């Protein structure tokens, strides 16, 4: 019996060990803001997400297939280190969604972020060519009303376009991913 338990535990370590190592060291969630602090160009939300912005993206479901496509029209305004970004999304289903982010940036690049669908304010950091935000979002009731742990990474491209990749998890299991571009547009 002791041999059986020993081999079972050893088998679990051999299976779960590499999975843990992958999640800890070689996955999307293992990135840190320090990984990008020397990256250029420097990404400053107050500069690069300011004024009218066009956002285009897709949402992937838990099986990696596209479940939704969208276009968003954003308007961001800053007063010093405090900003508001209003978002209007149009989905391929014809549904629309309006959201508003309230952002505050500390002198050290730390970010506080809030929106009406967040369970509590999120936090993040600007670092070099990237921005990270972490928050818990409550989905609308027609999408199940689930609370998901979210990690957003935004990367500034040399031409000023922002690439956004977000992962949504429930109980630590990835359930959705969003990939989008955001770029300034001329005011009409």
C-alpha positions in Angstrom: 0.0 0.0 0.0 2.8 2.4 0.8 4.4 1.8 -2.6 1.1 2.5 -4.3 0.8 5.9 -2.4 4.4 6.7 -3.2 4.0 6.0 -6.9 0.7 7.9 -7.0 2.3 11.0 -5.4 5.3 10.7 -7.7 3.0 10.5 -10.7 1.0 13.5 -9.5 4.3 15.5 -9.1 5.5 14.4 -12.6 2.2 15.5 -14.1 1.3 18.6 -12.1 4.9 19.9 -11.7 5.4 20.8 -15.4 2.0 22.4 -15.5 2.7 24.5 -12.5 6.1 25.5 -13.9 4.6 26.5 -17.2 1.9 28.7 -15.5 4.5 30.2 -13.2 7.3 30.9 -15.6 6.2 30.6 -19.3 2.7 31.9 -19.6 0.8 35.1 -20.2 0.2 35.6 -16.4 3.8 35.2 -15.5 4.7 38.6 -17.1 5.6 41.4 -14.8 5.8 45.2 -15.5 9.6 44.9 -14.8 9.9 42.8 -17.9 9.1 45.9 -20.0 10.7 48.8 -18.1 13.5 49.3 -20.6 11.1 48.9 -23.6 10.6 51.8 -26.0 8.7 53.8 -26.9 7.6 54.7 -23.4 3.9 54.1 -22.9 2.1 56.8 -21.0 -1.7 56.4 -20.8 -2.2 60.2 -20.6 -0.5 60.6 -24.0 -1.3 57.4 -25.9 -4.9 56.9 -24.7 -6.1 60.5 -25.0 -8.9 61.9 -27.2 -10.9 59.9 -29.7 -9.7 56.3 -30.0 -10.8 53.5 -32.4 -10.7 49.9 -30.9 -11.1 46.7 -33.0 -11.0 43.3 -31.5 -12.1 39.7 -31.0 -13.0 37.7 -27.9 -12.0 34.0 -27.7 -14.0 31.5 -25.7 -12.5 28.8 -23.5 -11.8 26.5 -26.5 -9.8 29.1 -28.3 -12.4 29.9 -30.9 -13.6 33.4 -31.7 -17.0 33.9 -29.9 -17.4 37.6 -30.7 -16.0 40.5 -32.7 -16.3 44.1 -31.9 -15.6 47.7 -32.8 -15.3 50.3 -30.0 -15.3 54.1 -30.1 -13.6 55.6 -27.1 -13.2 59.1 -25.8 -10.5 59.6 -23.2 -9.8 62.9 -21.3 -7.1 63.6 -18.7 -6.8 66.3 -16.1 -3.3 65.8 -14.8 -3.0 62.3 -13.4 -6.8 61.6 -13.4 -8.6 60.4 -16.5 -11.9 59.2 -17.8 -12.3 56.9 -20.8 -15.8 56.4 -22.1 -16.2 53.3 -24.3 -19.0 52.5 -26.8 -18.8 48.9 -28.2 -20.7 47.5 -31.1 -20.6 43.7 -31.3 -21.0 41.5 -34.3 -24.3 40.3 -32.8 -25.7 43.9 -33.1 -25.5 44.3 -29.3 -24.0 47.5 -27.9 -22.3 48.2 -24.6 -21.3 51.5 -22.9 -18.6 51.5 -20.2 -16.6 54.2 -18.4 -13.1 53.8 -16.9 -12.0 56.2 -14.1 -8.2 56.1 -13.9 -5.6 57.6 -11.6 -1.8 57.4 -12.2 0.7 57.9 -9.4 4.0 59.6 -9.9 5.6 56.1 -9.8 3.5 54.8 -12.7 1.1 52.9 -10.5 -2.5 52.9 -11.8 -5.8 52.8 -9.9 -8.7 51.8 -12.2 -12.4 51.7 -11.6 -15.5 51.1 -13.6 -19.1 50.3 -12.7 -18.8 46.6 -13.6 -15.7 46.0 -11.4 -16.2 44.2 -8.1 -13.6 46.5 -6.5 -11.1 49.0 -8.0 -8.3 47.4 -10.1 -4.6 48.2 -10.0 -1.8 48.2 -12.5 1.4 49.9 -13.6 2.9 51.7 -16.6 6.4 50.3 -17.3 8.4 51.1 -20.3 6.5 50.1 -23.4 3.7 48.2 -21.6 0.8 48.7 -19.2 -0.6 46.0 -16.9 -4.0 46.2 -15.2 -5.5 43.6 -12.9 -9.1 43.6 -11.8 -12.2 41.6 -11.1 -15.1 42.2 -13.5 -18.7 41.2 -13.2 -20.3 40.2 -16.5 -23.7 41.5 -17.4 -26.6 39.3 -16.3 -27.4 38.3 -19.9 -23.8 36.9 -20.0 -24.3 34.9 -16.8 -23.3 37.6 -14.3 -20.1 35.7 -13.5 -17.2 37.5 -11.7 -13.9 36.9 -13.6 -10.3 37.7 -12.6 -8.8 39.7 -15.4 -5.3 40.5 -16.4 -4.9 43.2 -19.1 -1.7 43.9 -20.9 -1.3 46.8 -23.3 1.8 47.1 -25.5 2.7 50.3 -27.4 3.8 49.7 -31.0 6.3 52.1 -32.5 3.6 53.8 -34.6 1.5 54.6 -31.6 -1.0 51.8 -31.9 -1.8 50.0 -28.6 -2.1 46.2 -28.7 -4.3 44.9 -25.9 -4.4 41.3 -24.7 -6.7 40.4 -21.8 -7.3 37.0 -20.1 -10.3 36.3 -18.0 -10.3 33.5 -15.4 -12.8 31.8 -13.2 -11.3 29.8 -10.3 -7.9 30.1 -12.0 -9.1 28.5 -15.2 -8.9 30.6 -18.4 -12.5 31.1 -19.7 -12.0 33.9 -22.3 -9.4 36.1 -24.0 -9.6 39.4 -25.7 -7.2 40.7 -28.3 -7.7 44.3 -29.6 -6.0 47.2 -31.2 -6.5 50.8 -30.0 -5.4 53.8 -32.0 -6.0 57.5 -32.0 -8.3 58.9 -34.6 -8.6 62.5 -35.8 -11.4 64.4 -34.0 -14.4 64.9 -36.3 
